[in-house]
Amino acid sequence: MNDNIAAYRPFTTKCPWDIIDVIKALALYFFLVSLGIPALFYGANYVAGKDFMQNVGENNVIIILSVFVNSLTSLYIIYMVCVEYKQPLISIGLTLVNWRKNVAEGIKKYVIALPFFALAGFLTDYVSKQFGAMPQQQEIAKRVLHEQSVEALVFMVVFGVVIAPVIEELLFRGFLQTALNRYLGKWGAILLSSCFFAIVHMNIYVFLQIFLLGILLAYVFQKTGSLISTMTIHAIHNGSTFALLLMFRKVF
């Protein structure tokens, strides 16, 4: 790698964007996800009519809107990094340098961590039952289990396995973690970015699993400086989850 480019790798120099930039990006993300998608959905329903929505499919529309609002967040981050701060994309971990090595590293680390995710799931289930609570599935899991359209299922899988890992890794590792590292150091940034990552998924029953996944992703990003490795882990994790859900559909 060219020495001038290598100097911009994450964690090699002081991150130029600060906590205010992070707050703006997170605020935009939360606003678009929590209010933007519902508003656009009802707006599309009003303009196009119920017949159109039924023909296209509610889940298809939601996925399309999700891609749109998540893409806006990603573009905003890239604008801040590349235009406002005049940094190359490698400064947020977007590089294909050593991509085979980083993919292999992601796969290896995920396999090692997999038993801990399973243990976290069993622990959450056990504690929930002790308190008489019934663990609730994530919204995407409910949609996969009840969706009858093959086309909609394909859209959901593509979004969950390809698009979501790219966008979420760009936001939580490439942008958020690098900024937090500036203030909190390595482990402070890893833990806090992982906590934000778990909170965004808005389901207390999967918080521990998502938090542990976030720690793995943040640790691997800190080690490799490449989002290719973390996107690989994220895609495998989401893909495994979808595979289990689809198997569950066939069994039940």
C-alpha positions in Angstrom: 0.0 0.0 0.0 1.2 3.5 -0.8 2.7 5.1 2.4 0.7 8.3 1.9 -2.6 6.3 1.7 -1.6 4.0 4.5 -1.2 7.0 6.8 -4.9 7.6 6.6 -5.9 4.1 7.8 -8.3 4.1 10.9 -6.6 4.5 14.3 -3.2 5.5 12.8 -3.7 9.2 13.2 -6.1 11.4 15.2 -9.6 11.2 13.7 -10.6 14.6 12.2 -14.3 14.3 12.8 -15.6 14.8 16.3 -18.4 13.8 18.6 -20.7 16.5 17.2 -20.3 15.0 13.7 -21.2 11.6 15.2 -24.3 13.0 17.0 -25.5 14.5 13.7 -25.0 11.3 11.8 -26.7 9.2 14.5 -29.6 11.7 14.8 -30.1 11.6 11.0 -30.1 7.8 11.1 -32.6 7.5 14.0 -34.8 10.2 12.5 -35.0 8.5 9.1 -35.5 5.0 10.5 -38.0 5.8 13.2 -39.9 8.6 11.5 -38.8 8.8 7.9 -39.7 5.2 6.9 -43.2 5.3 8.4 -43.9 8.7 6.9 -42.7 7.7 3.5 -44.7 4.4 3.7 -48.0 6.2 4.5 -47.2 8.9 2.0 -46.7 6.2 -0.7 -49.8 4.4 0.4 -51.8 7.7 0.1 -50.4 8.7 -3.3 -50.3 5.4 -5.0 -53.4 3.9 -3.4 -54.0 0.7 -1.5 -54.3 -1.4 -4.7 -50.8 -0.5 -5.7 -49.4 -1.3 -2.2 -51.2 -4.6 -2.2 -49.8 -5.5 -5.6 -46.2 -4.5 -4.8 -46.4 -5.9 -1.3 -46.0 -4.1 2.1 -42.7 -5.8 2.9 -41.3 -4.9 -0.5 -42.2 -1.3 0.0 -40.7 -1.2 3.5 -37.4 -2.8 2.2 -37.2 -0.3 -0.7 -37.7 2.6 1.8 -35.2 1.1 4.2 -32.6 1.0 1.4 -33.4 4.6 0.5 -33.1 6.1 4.0 -30.0 4.0 4.9 -28.3 5.1 1.7 -29.0 8.7 2.6 -27.2 8.2 5.9 -24.3 6.5 4.2 -24.0 9.3 1.6 -24.1 11.9 4.4 -21.2 10.2 6.2 -19.2 9.9 3.0 -19.9 13.6 2.3 -18.6 14.6 5.7 -15.5 12.4 5.5 -14.5 13.1 1.9 -15.8 16.6 1.3 -15.8 18.4 4.6 -12.7 16.8 6.0 -11.1 15.9 2.7 -10.2 12.4 3.9 -9.9 9.3 1.6 -12.4 6.4 2.0 -9.7 4.3 3.6 -9.9 6.6 6.7 -13.3 4.9 7.5 -12.0 1.5 6.6 -13.3 1.3 3.0 -10.5 -0.3 1.1 -10.0 -3.5 -0.9 -6.3 -3.8 0.1 -5.6 -7.3 1.5 -9.3 -8.1 1.0 -8.8 -11.8 0.9 -6.9 -11.8 4.1 -9.5 -9.6 5.8 -12.4 -11.9 4.6 -10.5 -14.9 6.0 -9.9 -13.0 9.3 -13.6 -12.2 9.6 -14.7 -15.8 9.0 -12.1 -17.1 11.5 -13.1 -14.7 14.2 -16.8 -15.3 13.7 -16.4 -19.1 14.0 -14.4 -18.6 17.3 -17.1 -16.3 18.7 -20.1 -18.3 17.6 -20.4 -20.4 20.9 -20.6 -17.2 22.9 -23.5 -15.9 20.8 -25.3 -19.2 21.4 -24.6 -19.0 25.1 -25.9 -15.4 25.2 -29.1 -16.6 23.5 -29.6 -19.5 26.0 -28.9 -17.1 28.9 -31.3 -14.5 27.7 -34.0 -17.2 27.2 -33.4 -18.6 30.7 -33.5 -15.3 32.5 -36.6 -14.3 30.6 -38.4 -17.4 31.6 -37.4 -16.9 35.3 -39.1 -13.6 35.2 -42.2 -15.0 33.4 -41.4 -13.0 30.2 -41.7 -14.4 26.7 -38.8 -13.3 24.4 -40.1 -11.3 21.5 -38.7 -11.7 18.0 -37.3 -8.8 16.0 -39.6 -7.2 13.5 -37.6 -8.5 10.6 -37.8 -12.1 12.0 -41.6 -11.8 12.2 -41.9 -10.6 8.6 -39.7 -13.5 7.3 -41.7 -16.1 9.2 -45.1 -14.8 8.0 -44.2 -13.5 4.4 -45.8 -15.7 1.7 -44.2 -13.9 -1.3 -41.0 -15.5 -2.6 -40.0 -12.2 -4.1 -40.4 -10.3 -0.8 -38.4 -13.0 1.0 -35.6 -12.6 -1.5 -35.6 -8.8 -1.0 -35.4 -9.3 2.7 -32.5 -11.7 2.5 -30.6 -9.4 0.1 -31.2 -6.4 2.4 -30.2 -8.3 5.5 -27.2 -10.1 4.2 -25.7 -7.5 1.7 -27.1 -4.0 2.2 -27.5 -3.8 6.0 -24.0 -5.0 6.8 -22.5 -2.4 4.5 -24.5 0.5 5.8 -24.3 -0.4 9.5 -20.6 -1.1 9.4 -19.9 2.2 7.7 -21.9 4.0 10.4 -21.0 2.1 13.6 -17.4 1.0 12.9 -16.1 3.2 10.2 -17.5 6.5 11.4 -18.6 6.1 15.1 -15.9 3.9 16.4 -13.1 5.9 14.9 -14.4 9.1 16.4 -15.0 7.5 19.9 -11.4 6.1 19.8 -10.3 9.8 19.7 -11.9 10.4 23.1 -12.1 7.1 24.8 -9.3 5.0 23.5 -9.4 1.5 22.1 -11.6 -0.4 24.6 -13.8 2.6 25.4 -14.6 3.0 21.7 -15.2 -0.7 21.3 -17.6 -1.0 24.2 -19.6 2.2 23.6 -20.0 1.7 19.8 -21.2 -1.9 20.6 -23.7 -0.5 23.0 -25.1 1.9 20.5 -25.2 -0.9 17.9 -27.3 -3.1 20.2 -29.6 -0.3 21.2 -30.4 0.6 17.5 -31.8 -2.9 17.0 -34.5 -2.0 19.6 -35.2 -5.4 21.1 -34.1 -6.0 24.7 -34.3 -9.8 24.2 -31.5 -9.8 21.6 -29.5 -6.9 23.3 -26.8 -9.2 24.8 -26.3 -11.1 21.6 -26.1 -8.0 19.5 -23.8 -6.3 22.0 -21.4 -9.3 21.9 -21.6 -9.2 18.1 -20.8 -5.5 18.2 -17.7 -6.1 20.4 -16.5 -8.7 17.9 -17.0 -6.4 15.0 -15.4 -3.4 16.7 -12.4 -5.5 17.9 -11.8 -6.9 14.4 -12.1 -3.5 12.9 -9.6 -2.1 15.4 -7.2 -5.0 14.5 -7.6 -4.9 10.7 -8.5 -1.3 10.0 -10.8 -2.6 7.2 -14.6 -2.8 7.0 -14.2 -5.8 4.6 -13.5 -8.0 7.6 -16.4 -6.7 9.7 -18.9 -6.7 6.7 -17.9 -10.3 6.2 -18.8 -11.2 9.8 -22.0 -9.1 9.7 -23.1 -10.8 6.5 -22.4 -14.3 7.8 -24.2 -13.6 11.0 -27.3 -12.2 9.3 -27.2 -14.9 6.6 -27.1 -17.6 9.3 -30.1 -16.0 11.1 -32.1 -15.9 7.9 -31.2 -19.5 7.1 -32.5 -20.6 10.6 -35.7 -18.6 10.1 -36.3 -20.1 6.7 -35.7 -23.6 8.1 -38.1 -22.8 10.9 -40.7 -21.9 8.3 -40.4 -25.3 6.7 -40.6 -27.2 9.9 -43.6 -25.3 11.3 
